């Protein structure tokens, strides 16, 4: 019922204040994510055996204490282990420098490059995930309406939401009571039903795709869409089959998994894979480039034309020498101001800039 209210506009309610003891948090800023994750890791590992791990995330290093049963977020696709970016897991076991996640063992280096503690996650990573427990929303004053919608609509009960009311400004709430103005936005939980499928044909051809619908519904869509590669091969008895379930947080995450499987099937099937855009084995049109080399006279004539078109004008109103010309559909505009700089020096400067443009538009052959 809450999501229905959110889709249609306003909520009038007082939210509970931030509770630092909660292990579920959504934020906007990376600095907030790091601080909250650090505090939660320290709190979660208190009086427990833990390991200190330096994680690599977004080309930066973040150090946290981790222990058994701690929640972590996948930061990469490991399709052989059925682990995909933004999926949440727990650390099942730690033995020395090895960590068990999703019934798979990782050494410390691979673990640090594949996961990150998930006590606090930025709002754009949380799309599609439902939260059936109390949680905090930080940085609401930095979020736009769609991001606020995303953060609020994760909950299954209104009383679960905790917000720092001091951060909320009049952009979303009025002074008398916190009435939240929200935009209509398609609820993205459908991506948790993400699937990677293949369509096979009796002529040996294969198509790989992704969907959040039932497979038979997706096949019917292909067979009714004239632009689909499946439609173009429908006379060869197409049959659809699930490759793997790929629950995702948003469309982009699902597409990353899809691309990984298309690349895998491109290796397996070669030219029999009919995904034209993504299959490197499909033939592409050969483009031939012709270059006409000018002789000395032709080159001199063309430079003279360029020199004439790149006319230097004296803009006395703005005290500058100005070039503003369009050549072959591209605009070339530059200026050299005078006043503090002597006028003759500014002219020398713009003549140099003019020569640079001519050189850019001219190819010399020895």
Backbone torsions as a table, in degrees:
resi	resn	phi	psi	omega
1	UNK	NA	-36.9	-179.5
2	UNK	-59.3	-43.7	-176.4
3	UNK	-65.1	-33.1	176.7
4	UNK	-63.4	-43.8	177.2
5	UNK	-60.8	-43.5	-177.1
6	UNK	-63.4	-38.5	-178.4
7	UNK	-63.7	-30.7	-172.6
8	UNK	-101.0	5.0	165.5
9	UNK	135.6	-68.2	-166.5
10	UNK	-127.4	149.9	170.6
11	UNK	-130.3	130.5	175.6
12	UNK	-112.1	103.9	-177.9
13	UNK	-162.1	159.2	171.7
14	UNK	-101.6	120.8	179.9
15	UNK	-85.2	154.8	177.3
16	UNK	-72.3	151.1	179.6
17	UNK	-72.4	164.3	179.0
18	UNK	-55.5	133.6	177.2
19	UNK	-115.7	108.8	-175.2
20	UNK	-68.5	-10.7	179.4
21	UNK	-84.0	-10.3	-177.7
22	UNK	-76.8	142.5	-179.0
23	UNK	-99.9	5.9	175.0
24	UNK	-115.9	123.8	-176.9
25	UNK	-144.4	140.9	172.9
26	UNK	-121.9	137.7	-179.2
27	UNK	-141.8	177.3	176.5
28	UNK	-107.1	-42.3	-174.1
29	UNK	-89.1	141.5	174.9
30	UNK	-64.7	-34.8	179.0
31	UNK	-63.0	-38.0	176.1
32	UNK	-65.7	-44.5	179.5
33	UNK	-56.4	-46.6	-178.5
34	UNK	-64.7	-44.8	-178.9
35	UNK	-63.1	-48.2	-177.9
36	UNK	-66.4	-41.7	177.6
37	UNK	-61.2	-40.7	178.9
38	UNK	-62.9	-48.0	179.9
39	UNK	-62.0	-43.1	-178.9
40	UNK	-68.2	-39.2	178.1
41	UNK	-62.7	-43.7	178.9
42	UNK	-63.4	-39.3	180.0
43	UNK	-70.8	-41.9	-176.4
44	UNK	-68.5	-34.9	-175.9
45	UNK	-90.0	-1.7	-178.1
46	UNK	-58.0	130.1	-180.0
47	UNK	63.7	20.6	177.3
48	UNK	-123.4	160.1	174.8
49	UNK	-75.7	126.7	-177.1
50	UNK	-136.0	164.3	173.4
51	UNK	-119.9	143.4	174.7
52	UNK	-94.9	123.3	-174.9
53	UNK	-123.8	134.1	174.4
54	UNK	-95.2	104.6	-177.5
55	UNK	-85.0	149.2	173.8
56	UNK	-108.4	115.7	-175.1
57	UNK	-141.3	125.1	-178.0
58	UNK	52.9	43.8	178.0
59	UNK	63.0	20.3	176.2
60	UNK	-128.9	164.6	-178.8
61	UNK	-107.1	135.2	177.9
62	UNK	-134.0	129.6	-176.4
63	UNK	-108.8	127.8	180.0
64	UNK	-138.2	154.7	169.2
65	UNK	-84.3	133.4	179.8
66	UNK	-130.7	152.0	178.8
67	UNK	-148.6	177.3	-179.9
68	UNK	-61.2	144.8	179.4
69	UNK	72.4	7.6	177.9
70	UNK	-78.4	136.2	177.5
71	UNK	-74.1	138.7	178.0
72	UNK	-134.9	154.9	-179.8
73	UNK	-111.2	131.7	176.3
74	UNK	-69.8	135.7	-178.9
75	UNK	-112.7	6.3	-179.8
76	UNK	-152.9	170.2	177.0
77	UNK	-96.5	122.7	174.9
78	UNK	-123.5	75.5	-169.4
79	UNK	-64.9	-27.8	177.6
80	UNK	-67.0	-21.3	179.0
81	UNK	-106.1	6.6	-179.5
82	UNK	58.7	38.4	177.5
83	UNK	-118.7	128.6	-176.9
84	UNK	-131.0	152.9	-175.9
85	UNK	-50.7	134.3	178.8
86	UNK	76.9	0.3	173.5
87	UNK	-76.4	145.1	-177.0
88	UNK	-103.8	139.0	179.9
89	UNK	-137.3	-178.3	171.3
90	UNK	-126.0	153.9	174.8
91	UNK	-77.4	110.7	-175.1
92	UNK	-77.0	-33.9	-176.9
93	UNK	-161.0	149.5	173.6
94	UNK	-128.8	124.4	176.9
95	UNK	-131.8	107.0	-178.0
96	UNK	63.2	-122.2	179.0
97	UNK	-101.7	25.8	179.1
98	UNK	-119.3	142.6	-175.6
99	UNK	-128.2	132.3	-178.8
100	UNK	-103.3	120.1	179.1
101	UNK	-135.3	132.7	-180.0
102	UNK	53.8	38.9	178.9
103	UNK	64.5	22.1	178.6
104	UNK	-125.2	141.6	179.0
105	UNK	-93.6	138.6	178.0
106	UNK	-128.4	140.1	170.7
107	UNK	-76.5	169.9	-172.0
108	UNK	-59.7	-39.8	-178.2
109	UNK	-65.8	-48.6	-178.3
110	UNK	-66.4	-38.2	178.8
111	UNK	-62.7	-43.9	-177.9
112	UNK	-68.3	-24.0	-178.8
113	UNK	-95.2	-7.4	-174.9
114	UNK	-113.7	-16.3	-175.6
115	UNK	-138.2	168.0	174.9
116	UNK	-151.9	143.1	176.2
117	UNK	-53.9	139.8	-172.5
118	UNK	-114.4	27.5	175.8
119	UNK	-64.2	-33.2	178.3
120	UNK	-133.7	128.9	-177.0
121	UNK	-130.8	140.4	178.6
122	UNK	-67.0	151.5	-171.1
123	UNK	-59.7	-34.4	-178.3
124	UNK	-74.5	-11.7	175.2
125	UNK	-92.2	-11.5	-171.9
126	UNK	-97.5	3.8	-177.4
127	UNK	-61.8	132.5	174.5
128	UNK	93.7	-12.2	-176.6
129	UNK	-97.5	128.4	175.9
130	UNK	-88.0	144.9	178.9
131	UNK	-118.9	115.3	-177.6
132	UNK	-106.5	46.0	179.1
133	UNK	-162.6	164.8	178.4
134	UNK	-61.2	142.9	178.5
135	UNK	-152.1	160.2	179.7
136	UNK	-101.0	147.6	169.9
137	UNK	-118.6	116.1	179.8
138	UNK	-101.8	162.6	172.6
139	UNK	60.4	30.9	-178.0
140	UNK	-61.9	-26.2	179.0
141	UNK	-70.0	-14.4	179.2
142	UNK	-98.0	-11.4	-175.0
143	UNK	-86.2	147.4	171.4
144	UNK	-86.5	-179.4	-173.7
145	UNK	-63.0	-39.4	-179.8
146	UNK	-65.9	-38.2	179.8
147	UNK	-69.9	-39.1	175.2
148	UNK	-61.3	-43.6	177.9
149	UNK	-57.4	-47.0	-179.4
150	UNK	-59.7	-46.9	-176.8
151	UNK	-65.2	-40.5	-179.1
152	UNK	-74.0	-37.6	-173.6
153	UNK	-78.4	0.3	174.7
154	UNK	-71.6	-25.1	-171.2
155	UNK	-78.2	157.4	173.4
156	UNK	-102.9	-12.4	177.3
157	UNK	-142.1	135.6	-177.6
158	UNK	-59.2	-35.7	-176.3
159	UNK	-70.1	-9.5	178.1
160	UNK	-75.2	-20.4	-170.7
161	UNK	-80.7	131.0	175.1
162	UNK	-122.3	128.2	-175.9
163	UNK	-135.2	144.6	172.8
164	UNK	-80.5	99.2	-173.6
165	UNK	-64.0	-21.0	177.9
166	UNK	-67.4	-24.3	-178.6
167	UNK	-81.5	-17.4	-173.2
168	UNK	-80.3	125.6	-179.2
169	UNK	-107.1	-179.3	-174.4
170	UNK	-71.3	-3.9	177.7
171	UNK	-65.4	-31.8	-177.5
172	UNK	-117.1	-22.3	-175.8
173	UNK	-128.8	147.9	172.8
174	UNK	-92.2	173.1	-172.4
175	UNK	-72.8	-28.7	-173.7
176	UNK	-77.6	-42.5	176.2
177	UNK	-155.8	156.2	-176.2
178	UNK	-75.9	85.4	175.6
179	UNK	-93.8	115.4	-173.6
180	UNK	-91.4	121.9	176.7
181	UNK	-89.7	123.4	-177.4
182	UNK	-126.4	149.7	176.2
183	UNK	-86.9	154.4	172.3
184	UNK	-67.6	130.2	-177.5
185	UNK	-148.7	132.4	-179.1
186	UNK	-63.5	128.1	-179.1
187	UNK	-71.2	125.9	-169.7
188	UNK	-89.3	10.1	-177.1
189	UNK	-64.5	-14.8	180.0
190	UNK	-60.0	-24.1	-177.4
191	UNK	-72.8	-11.9	174.9
192	UNK	-70.9	-13.1	176.3
193	UNK	-96.9	19.2	-177.7
194	UNK	-60.3	141.9	179.7
195	UNK	-140.8	148.7	170.1
196	UNK	-108.8	129.0	-176.1
197	UNK	-130.9	166.9	173.0
198	UNK	-131.5	146.7	173.9
199	UNK	-113.2	123.3	-180.0
200	UNK	-107.9	153.1	-178.6
201	UNK	-126.7	155.8	-177.6
202	UNK	-73.5	-2.8	173.8
203	UNK	-97.5	9.0	176.1
204	UNK	91.5	-6.2	-179.9
205	UNK	-74.1	155.5	-177.8
206	UNK	-138.2	142.2	173.4
207	UNK	-126.8	135.5	179.5
208	UNK	-117.3	133.7	-179.3
209	UNK	-151.0	-178.7	178.3
210	UNK	-128.9	154.9	179.2
211	UNK	-160.2	162.3	171.6
212	UNK	-113.5	0.8	-179.0
213	UNK	-93.4	176.8	170.0
214	UNK	-66.8	147.0	-173.7
215	UNK	-61.4	-40.9	-179.0
216	UNK	-66.6	-33.2	176.2
217	UNK	-65.8	-40.7	178.6
218	UNK	-64.6	-39.4	179.1
219	UNK	-64.9	-40.0	178.0
220	UNK	-62.2	-37.8	177.7
221	UNK	-62.3	-45.7	178.8
222	UNK	-57.5	-43.8	-174.7
223	UNK	-74.7	-9.5	176.9
224	UNK	-107.3	-4.3	-177.7
225	UNK	-104.4	109.4	-174.4
226	UNK	-64.6	-21.8	-179.6
227	UNK	-83.5	-13.3	-177.6
228	UNK	-71.6	141.1	176.6
229	UNK	-65.9	-28.5	177.3
230	UNK	-67.0	-42.6	178.1
231	UNK	-58.7	-42.0	-177.6
232	UNK	-67.4	-16.3	179.1
233	UNK	-118.2	22.3	-171.8
234	UNK	-66.5	-20.7	179.5
235	UNK	-72.1	-7.9	-178.7
236	UNK	-100.7	33.7	172.9
237	UNK	52.8	66.9	-179.1
238	UNK	-68.7	137.6	176.5
239	UNK	-131.3	135.3	-176.3
240	UNK	-102.8	142.8	-177.5
241	UNK	-146.5	141.3	178.1
242	UNK	-72.3	132.2	171.9
243	UNK	-91.6	-51.3	-179.3
244	UNK	-161.2	146.6	169.5
245	UNK	-75.6	133.6	-176.8
246	UNK	-133.8	69.6	178.3
247	UNK	-59.0	129.7	-174.3
248	UNK	-133.6	166.1	-180.0
249	UNK	-89.6	-23.5	-179.2
250	UNK	-160.9	177.0	-176.7
251	UNK	-62.1	-41.8	-177.5
252	UNK	-61.5	-41.9	-179.7
253	UNK	-64.7	-41.4	178.8
254	UNK	-65.2	-38.7	179.8
255	UNK	-65.1	-34.3	177.3
256	UNK	-61.7	-42.0	178.3
257	UNK	-65.9	-42.0	179.8
258	UNK	-59.2	-45.9	-179.1
259	UNK	-61.7	-39.4	179.3
260	UNK	-60.5	-41.3	-179.8
261	UNK	-74.8	-33.5	175.4
262	UNK	-62.2	-42.7	178.2
263	UNK	-63.0	-38.7	179.2
264	UNK	-64.7	-44.6	-179.1
265	UNK	-73.6	-23.6	174.5
266	UNK	-64.0	-36.9	177.0
267	UNK	-71.2	-43.3	-177.2
268	UNK	-68.4	-45.3	-168.7
269	UNK	-101.6	-16.9	-179.1
270	UNK	61.0	-130.1	-176.0
271	UNK	-72.9	-9.4	178.7
272	UNK	-76.4	-14.4	174.3
273	UNK	-78.4	122.8	-172.5
274	UNK	-98.1	12.7	172.2
275	UNK	-72.7	90.6	-171.7
276	UNK	-59.6	-48.0	-174.0
277	UNK	-67.3	-33.3	-171.4
278	UNK	-103.5	-12.1	-175.4
279	UNK	-89.9	113.3	-178.9
280	UNK	-68.6	-14.1	-179.0
281	UNK	-85.5	-12.7	179.3
282	UNK	-72.4	143.0	-179.2
283	UNK	-72.5	140.0	174.8
284	UNK	-114.9	159.0	-179.6
285	UNK	-65.7	135.1	179.6
286	UNK	-82.2	128.1	179.8
287	UNK	-106.5	126.4	178.8
288	UNK	-104.0	133.2	179.2
289	UNK	-110.0	131.2	178.7
290	UNK	-111.7	135.9	179.5
291	UNK	-120.5	123.6	175.4
292	UNK	-97.9	119.9	-178.7
293	UNK	-91.5	123.6	-178.3
294	UNK	-79.8	147.3	170.7
295	UNK	-82.1	176.5	-174.0
296	UNK	-60.0	-41.5	-178.4
297	UNK	-66.4	-44.4	179.4
298	UNK	-62.5	-39.4	179.7
299	UNK	-63.8	-44.2	179.8
300	UNK	-63.2	-39.8	179.4
301	UNK	-64.8	-41.5	-178.7
302	UNK	-68.6	-39.1	177.8
303	UNK	-64.0	-37.7	178.5
304	UNK	-64.2	-39.5	177.4
305	UNK	-65.0	-42.4	178.6
306	UNK	-62.7	-42.5	-179.6
307	UNK	-60.2	-37.6	-178.6
308	UNK	-72.4	-38.5	-177.5
309	UNK	-74.5	-28.0	179.1
310	UNK	-90.4	62.4	-176.0
311	UNK	-72.1	133.3	177.0
312	UNK	-90.9	123.3	-179.4
313	UNK	-111.3	148.2	178.7
314	UNK	-96.6	104.2	178.8
315	UNK	-92.2	88.3	-174.8
316	UNK	-68.4	-28.6	-179.9
317	UNK	-62.4	-44.8	-179.1
318	UNK	-97.8	4.1	178.7
319	UNK	52.4	62.3	177.2
320	UNK	-157.5	154.3	168.6
321	UNK	-88.1	136.9	-170.1
322	UNK	-133.6	137.2	168.9
323	UNK	-120.9	127.7	177.7
324	UNK	-145.4	95.0	-174.8
325	UNK	-134.1	151.1	174.4
326	UNK	-112.2	120.4	-179.1
327	UNK	-127.2	122.3	-178.5
328	UNK	52.9	41.1	175.1
329	UNK	82.4	-3.6	179.9
330	UNK	-111.4	137.9	-177.8
331	UNK	-90.8	131.8	176.6
332	UNK	-117.2	109.5	-177.3
333	UNK	-129.1	129.0	176.9
334	UNK	-153.4	159.6	-179.5
335	UNK	-147.8	162.0	174.5
336	UNK	-138.0	114.0	-175.6
337	UNK	-81.1	150.3	173.6
338	UNK	-130.7	165.1	-174.4
339	UNK	139.4	-79.5	171.0
340	UNK	-69.4	-35.4	174.8
341	UNK	-92.4	135.4	177.8
342	UNK	-57.4	148.1	-174.1
343	UNK	-62.7	-38.4	-179.0
344	UNK	-69.2	-33.9	176.9
345	UNK	-67.9	-39.3	177.8
346	UNK	-64.5	-36.4	178.1
347	UNK	-66.3	-41.7	176.9
348	UNK	-60.6	-40.4	-178.8
349	UNK	-63.7	-45.0	-177.4
350	UNK	-73.7	-28.2	173.6
351	UNK	-64.9	-35.8	176.7
352	UNK	-66.2	-42.3	178.0
353	UNK	-64.3	-37.4	178.1
354	UNK	-62.7	-42.7	179.3
355	UNK	-64.8	-34.7	177.2
356	UNK	-63.4	-40.1	178.4
357	UNK	-65.3	-43.2	178.7
358	UNK	-61.6	-42.7	178.3
359	UNK	-62.9	-37.5	179.3
360	UNK	-64.5	-35.1	-176.8
361	UNK	-90.3	1.0	-175.5
362	UNK	-121.6	132.0	175.5
363	UNK	-107.5	124.8	-179.3
364	UNK	-100.7	140.7	174.3
365	UNK	-123.8	130.3	178.2
366	UNK	-80.7	NA	NA
